[in-house]
């Protein structure tokens, strides 16, 4: 009974705190978000009304609540956390705002707390045990969106690294065929699929909007966070400044990336026996010894029993 009262008080305190934050910071945060949205729409010349009307009803209801919860959470966070989270969402390639994803942290914590309440009601825990269990599950639920975000970032960066040599080969062939660099990027976006061609399409879009090719390529390197792509962008910018043939640079970059990939594969292959040692010792060898020595041990025990 004490545990239920403590959990109910904790949930009530959390709700009251969120409402207070909403009343204090809600109007200012809504104004800042609206100004940011209007600025983006003015730059792109688009309207968000048709896109919102085409969304499912659940998303039109749930996402505003999620953004509201995220803004309340960011009111407590340091000022640079929103910028850092927005950058990481860009690295993951997720088309959600920082406010929406911040709301998932609260959703995860609330789900963990509800699971804790259910376990307390069905398990008969004491007050201290109930509070500790709910706290642990709430923290675990809040960590899940962070783990998912890291997984998205890693998966996307691996896909970019794997696609980079093939993209460079297509760029090399296109440039040697007489196309310009921008036309070669357009050819990549037409012929290939994946995060890297999408990012190159974003580069072309920025160039059409008036951004210089150098700045657009630098933005590409910052959005992806891949060292190989950053090296490629730096080489292209330097070749453009010095007047070096881009086709030769692209070919050298492609060969270098393939050689680096081969070296990484060889390094992983050399580490494989060491990594296999512990599973062999802990799982395979004991089972093998039981199969080989088990009958002999049973016979020895039987002989001693007969004596």
Order of alpha helices (4+ residues) and beta strands (2+ residues): alpha-alpha-alpha-alpha-alpha-alpha-alpha-alpha-alpha-alpha-alpha-alpha
